[in-house]
Structure formats: C-alpha cells, structure tokens
Amino acid sequence: MDQPEQQTFVPNGTRTMLLADAVATRVPFHKGAFEWVNALGHQILAHTDAQTGQHLWQVFQREASGLIRLLRTLPESHHAKALALFGEVIVNSEARPRLARDVRRLQILARFFCRPPFSSDNQPGAALLALCHLPGRSWHDLLNMHIKTRLKFDQFCERRTSVRILAKGLAELAQREPRFTVVSLDQDPGLFLNAVFALAALPANQQQLVFEAWQQHPLVLLHATGLTLAQLASAMEQHLVKGIKNPIPKKLKAYLGGEIVLTPGQLDRMQAVLTRNLRLAQIELLRVLSRRQSLKM
C-alpha cells in the first residue's frame, strides 16, 4: 500500500504577513525588530510537522506586534539572546496547548534577562522556558524575585555547557513541586540549580527513582509549622543523611543543652533560621540522592 506523502507547512508571504501585522496595529516600523521576527518565521518554516508548524505560525503571527514592541525596548547587544530565547519555543513546540502562554511569558522574562547587567552571550532560553511551566501563584512569585537571584540564575546558565540538561530537571520540578522550586531558587540559586542539574543528568528512569525517594524522605515530609524549636531540631537531626551539612546552629544546640539563655526575640529569629535551614537540607538531599544514584550506574 502506498504511504501518504508527508505534508509540509509553508505559509505564503512570510515577510509581507509579518510586516502587515505590525503596520495594522500601528507599531512603528523598526528594521532590526522586523528582521528578528522574520528570522523566527523562517525557523517555523523549517518545521517538518505540518500541524505543529501551522499552530506555531498562528501563535507567532498573533504575537508579532508584541515581539516587535519588545525588541524595540531591548538594547541591540542583547538582540541575539532574545532571538534564541523565543527560538526555544519553536524547538520545544511539542507542548502545543501551552505555546501561546509560553510566548507571552517569555516576553516578560526577556525584559528581565535580555538587557544589562545580564550577559549578552549566554543562552538560558531552555531553562527559562522550563520555568514558564510554573502554575499561576508560583509564576507570579518568580516574577517578584530579587534581581540578584535572576543574575545568579543567568550566570549559572553561562557556566553550564548544557543548559538543556538543567532545563529538563527544572521543567519536571516546576510542574511537580512548583512551590519548592520557586522558594528554593530564591533562597539559594546555586545550591538549588546544582541539585537540579545532578538530578537531570540521570537517565529518565533513574530520575524517577530518585525523585520518588526524595519526595518520600522524612526530611522532605517534615514541616516546621506547629513544631517547637526542640521538636524541629530533633527531627531534622534524626533524618539527616551523610553528605548534608548539619543544619542546627551551634547557638541553638547550646540553648537546647541548657548552656545559654535566649530572649523571645532571639528564639523567633532562631525559628526562622531553622526553617530556612530545613529548606536548604531538602535541596541538598536531592543533590546527594542524585549523585548516589549516578554512582550505582
């Protein structure tokens, strides 16, 4: 039986359609911006799957005006970075239901990451696209992160030879543990991203084993709410594993041992420190379990 010919997606008048879209919405013409959007159009043209290509084209045609407006606000030094950022949507276009949302969210992230003091040379697009998977509240928390956190994220992507490995782990955590992802990233970007990278470097079946073991670990199931300082410190020490720094401050150990006295204000601050250290220990646990699994392979 003859196989049906594979359809290819070839929209007509690529340049004319994009220009007409910009003019129709009264966006002042900008040669660099127009060529940038047109370059995205050519990436879509290269898509081999007809249905996905059609969907991509429809999304980018609707968003062309916004993309042109965006580029006109970005310094020319960061144009290539911005182009690569939106190119990630095309490369990862199998997630069709999220395409329009991802393009809109990337426009917001581009305003942060595609201008000084952020690097103009790195390409964190795959990792940023993974964070677009965050649900509503966590997404808004991400946007409110301090610029220092964003800079550390950008610098981490610059040092890594394979941002796509990192992106794979971020996408998984963003969907399955969104709150943990955002809070951990904000609290200690380097520690968290190293843990995610260690997890994502494993084969898919091994990742699943590690992730399930991590989710079910008593240290991850432990919550500070409702526990006294003594109860929380005792539970944390009980469930620590080798390779994780002891999260109990020396001053708290001295207080619990009856060696010193702490004021109510000091006790409140110690509770906050211990709660923060619990989160750090949970992040470290993910890294330790991932590395242990990699040694078994």
C-alpha positions as CSV (number, residue, x, y, z in Angstrom):
1,M,0.0,0.0,0.0
2,D,1.4,3.4,-0.9
3,Q,2.3,5.6,2.0
4,P,0.7,9.1,2.0
5,E,3.0,11.9,1.2
6,Q,4.2,13.8,4.3
7,Q,2.7,17.3,4.5
8,T,5.0,20.3,4.9
9,F,3.9,23.6,6.3
10,V,4.7,26.5,4.0
11,P,2.9,29.8,4.8
12,N,2.7,32.3,2.0
13,G,4.2,35.8,2.1
14,T,6.1,35.4,5.3
15,R,7.7,38.8,5.2
16,T,4.6,40.5,4.0
17,M,2.3,39.0,6.6
18,L,4.6,39.9,9.5
19,L,5.0,43.5,8.2
20,A,1.3,43.9,7.6
21,D,0.6,42.7,11.1
22,A,3.0,45.3,12.6
23,V,1.6,48.1,10.5
24,A,-2.0,47.1,11.1
25,T,-1.5,47.5,14.9
26,R,0.3,50.9,14.4
27,V,3.6,49.6,15.6
28,P,6.4,52.0,14.3
29,F,8.5,50.1,11.8
30,H,11.9,49.0,13.1
31,K,14.2,47.3,10.7
32,G,16.1,45.3,13.3
33,A,12.9,44.2,15.0
34,F,11.2,43.2,11.8
35,E,14.2,41.1,10.7
36,W,14.3,39.5,14.2
37,V,10.6,38.4,13.9
38,N,11.2,37.3,10.4
39,A,14.0,35.1,11.5
40,L,11.6,33.4,13.9
41,G,9.3,32.9,10.9
42,H,12.0,31.1,9.0
43,Q,12.6,28.8,11.9
44,I,8.9,27.9,11.8
45,L,9.2,27.3,8.1
46,A,11.8,24.7,8.8
47,H,9.4,22.7,11.0
48,T,8.7,19.3,9.5
49,D,5.4,18.7,11.1
50,A,2.6,20.4,9.3
51,Q,0.1,20.7,12.1
52,T,2.6,21.9,14.6
53,G,4.1,24.3,12.1
54,Q,0.6,25.7,11.4
55,H,-0.1,26.2,15.1
56,L,3.3,27.9,15.6
57,W,2.7,30.2,12.7
58,Q,-0.7,31.2,14.1
59,V,0.7,31.9,17.5
60,F,3.7,34.0,16.3
61,Q,1.5,35.9,13.8
62,R,-0.8,36.9,16.7
63,E,2.2,37.9,18.9
64,A,4.3,39.5,16.2
65,S,3.3,43.1,17.2
66,G,4.2,42.4,20.8
67,L,7.5,40.9,19.8
68,I,8.4,43.9,17.7
69,R,7.5,46.3,20.5
70,L,9.6,44.2,22.9
71,L,12.7,44.2,20.7
72,R,12.5,48.0,20.3
73,T,12.9,48.3,24.1
74,L,15.9,45.9,24.3
75,P,19.5,47.0,23.7
76,E,20.9,45.8,20.4
77,S,23.7,44.0,22.3
78,H,21.0,41.5,23.6
79,H,19.0,41.0,20.4
80,A,20.7,37.7,19.6
81,K,20.0,36.4,23.1
82,A,16.3,37.4,22.8
83,L,16.0,35.7,19.4
84,A,17.5,32.5,20.8
85,L,15.1,32.8,23.8
86,F,12.0,32.6,21.5
87,G,13.6,30.1,19.3
88,E,13.3,27.7,22.2
89,V,9.5,27.8,21.9
90,I,9.9,26.5,18.3
91,V,12.4,23.8,19.2
92,N,10.1,22.6,22.1
93,S,6.9,23.1,20.2
94,E,5.5,19.6,21.0
95,A,3.8,21.3,24.0
96,R,1.1,22.8,21.7
97,P,-1.5,23.7,24.3
98,R,1.0,26.0,26.1
99,L,2.5,27.7,23.1
100,A,0.7,31.0,23.3
101,R,1.1,31.2,27.0
102,D,4.8,30.4,26.8
103,V,5.4,33.1,24.2
104,R,3.7,35.7,26.3
105,R,5.6,34.6,29.4
106,L,8.9,34.6,27.6
107,Q,8.2,38.2,26.6
108,I,8.0,39.1,30.3
109,L,11.2,37.2,31.1
110,A,13.0,38.7,28.1
111,R,12.5,42.2,29.7
112,F,14.5,41.0,32.7
113,F,17.2,38.8,31.1
114,C,17.9,40.5,27.8
115,R,19.4,43.7,29.0
116,P,22.4,44.8,31.2
117,P,23.5,43.8,33.7
118,F,22.6,40.3,32.4
119,S,25.0,38.6,30.0
120,S,24.5,39.1,26.3
121,D,26.4,36.0,25.3
122,N,24.8,33.1,27.2
123,Q,21.6,31.3,26.1
124,P,19.4,30.4,29.1
125,G,16.3,30.1,26.9
126,A,15.7,26.4,27.6
127,A,15.9,26.9,31.3
128,L,13.7,30.0,31.3
129,L,11.1,28.2,29.1
130,A,11.0,25.4,31.7
131,L,10.1,28.0,34.4
132,C,7.2,29.0,32.2
133,H,5.6,25.7,33.3
134,L,5.0,27.1,36.8
135,P,1.4,27.5,37.8
136,G,-0.2,30.9,38.5
137,R,0.9,31.7,42.0
138,S,4.4,30.3,41.7
139,W,4.8,32.1,38.3
140,H,4.0,35.4,40.0
141,D,6.4,34.7,42.8
142,L,9.1,34.1,40.2
143,L,8.5,37.5,38.7
144,N,8.9,39.1,42.1
145,M,12.3,37.6,42.8
146,H,15.2,39.9,43.6
147,I,17.4,40.9,40.7
148,K,20.4,39.2,42.5
149,T,18.5,35.8,42.2
150,R,17.9,36.4,38.5
151,L,21.6,37.3,37.9
152,K,22.8,34.2,39.7
153,F,20.4,32.1,37.5
154,D,21.7,33.8,34.4
155,Q,25.4,33.3,35.5
156,F,24.7,29.6,36.3
157,C,23.4,29.1,32.8
158,E,26.5,30.8,31.4
159,R,28.8,28.4,33.2
160,R,26.9,25.2,32.2
161,T,27.8,23.6,28.9
162,S,24.4,22.0,28.6
163,V,21.6,24.3,29.7
164,R,19.2,21.7,28.2
165,I,20.0,19.2,30.9
166,L,19.3,21.8,33.5
167,A,16.0,22.7,31.7
168,K,14.9,19.1,31.8
169,G,15.1,19.0,35.5
170,L,13.6,22.4,36.0
171,A,10.6,21.5,33.8
172,E,10.0,18.4,35.9
173,L,10.2,20.2,39.3
174,A,8.2,23.2,38.1
175,Q,5.3,21.0,37.3
176,R,5.5,18.6,40.2
177,E,6.9,20.8,43.0
178,P,6.3,24.4,41.9
179,R,6.3,25.9,45.4
180,F,9.5,24.1,46.3
181,T,11.1,25.2,43.0
182,V,10.4,28.9,43.4
183,V,11.2,29.2,47.1
184,S,14.4,27.1,46.7
185,L,15.6,29.1,43.7
186,D,15.0,32.4,45.6
187,Q,16.7,31.1,48.8
188,D,19.9,29.7,47.3
189,P,20.1,29.7,43.5
190,G,23.5,28.0,43.2
191,L,22.6,25.1,45.6
192,F,19.2,24.6,44.1
193,L,20.4,24.6,40.4
194,N,23.3,22.3,41.2
195,A,20.9,19.8,42.7
196,V,18.5,20.1,39.7
197,F,21.4,19.6,37.3
198,A,22.5,16.5,39.2
199,L,19.0,15.0,39.0
200,A,18.5,15.9,35.3
201,A,21.9,14.4,34.3
202,L,20.5,10.9,35.2
203,P,18.6,8.7,32.7
204,A,14.8,9.3,32.8
205,N,14.0,6.0,34.7
206,Q,16.7,6.8,37.3
207,Q,15.4,10.3,37.7
208,Q,12.0,8.9,38.6
209,L,13.5,6.6,41.2
210,V,15.5,9.5,42.8
211,F,12.6,11.9,42.7
212,E,10.2,9.4,44.3
213,A,12.7,8.6,47.0
214,W,13.3,12.3,47.7
215,Q,9.5,13.1,47.9
216,Q,9.0,10.3,50.4
217,H,12.1,11.0,52.5
218,P,11.2,12.1,56.1
219,L,13.3,15.2,55.8
220,V,11.1,16.4,52.9
221,L,7.9,15.4,54.6
222,L,8.9,17.4,57.7
223,H,7.2,20.7,58.1
224,A,8.2,23.4,60.6
225,T,4.7,24.6,61.2
226,G,3.3,23.6,64.6
227,L,6.7,22.3,66.0
228,T,8.7,23.7,68.8
229,L,12.3,24.6,68.3
230,A,13.4,21.4,70.2
231,Q,11.0,19.2,68.2
232,L,12.1,20.6,64.8
233,A,15.8,20.4,65.6
234,S,15.4,16.8,66.9
235,A,13.5,15.7,63.8
236,M,16.0,17.3,61.4
237,E,19.0,15.7,63.1
238,Q,17.2,12.4,63.2
239,H,16.7,12.3,59.4
240,L,19.9,13.8,58.1
241,V,21.9,11.7,55.7
242,K,25.6,11.7,55.0
243,G,26.7,14.5,52.7
244,I,24.3,17.1,54.1
245,K,25.6,19.9,56.3
246,N,24.2,19.8,59.8
247,P,21.5,22.5,59.8
248,I,21.3,23.0,63.6
249,P,23.1,26.3,64.6
250,K,25.6,26.0,67.4
251,K,23.8,28.6,69.4
252,L,20.6,26.6,69.2
253,K,22.4,23.5,70.3
254,A,23.8,25.4,73.3
255,Y,20.3,26.7,74.2
256,L,18.7,23.3,73.9
257,G,21.5,21.8,76.0
258,G,20.8,24.4,78.8
259,E,24.2,26.1,78.3
260,I,22.8,29.6,77.4
261,V,19.5,31.5,77.6
262,L,17.9,33.2,74.6
263,T,15.4,36.0,74.6
264,P,12.0,35.7,73.0
265,G,13.2,37.7,70.0
266,Q,16.3,35.5,69.6
267,L,14.1,32.4,69.8
268,D,11.9,33.8,67.0
269,R,14.9,34.5,64.8
270,M,16.3,31.0,65.6
271,Q,12.9,29.5,64.5
272,A,13.3,31.4,61.1
273,V,16.9,30.3,60.7
274,L,16.0,26.7,61.4
275,T,13.0,26.8,59.0
276,R,15.3,28.2,56.3
277,N,18.0,25.5,57.0
278,L,15.4,22.8,56.7
279,R,14.7,24.0,53.1
280,L,18.5,24.0,52.4
281,A,18.8,20.5,53.7
282,Q,15.9,19.3,51.5
283,I,17.7,20.8,48.5
284,E,21.0,19.2,49.5
285,L,19.2,15.9,49.9
286,L,18.1,16.0,46.3
287,R,21.7,16.5,45.2
288,V,23.0,13.7,47.4
289,L,20.4,11.2,46.3
290,S,21.1,12.1,42.7
291,R,24.8,11.6,43.0
292,R,24.4,8.3,44.9
293,Q,22.2,7.0,42.1
294,S,24.8,8.1,39.4
295,L,27.5,6.1,41.2
296,K,25.3,3.0,41.0
297,M,25.1,3.2,37.2
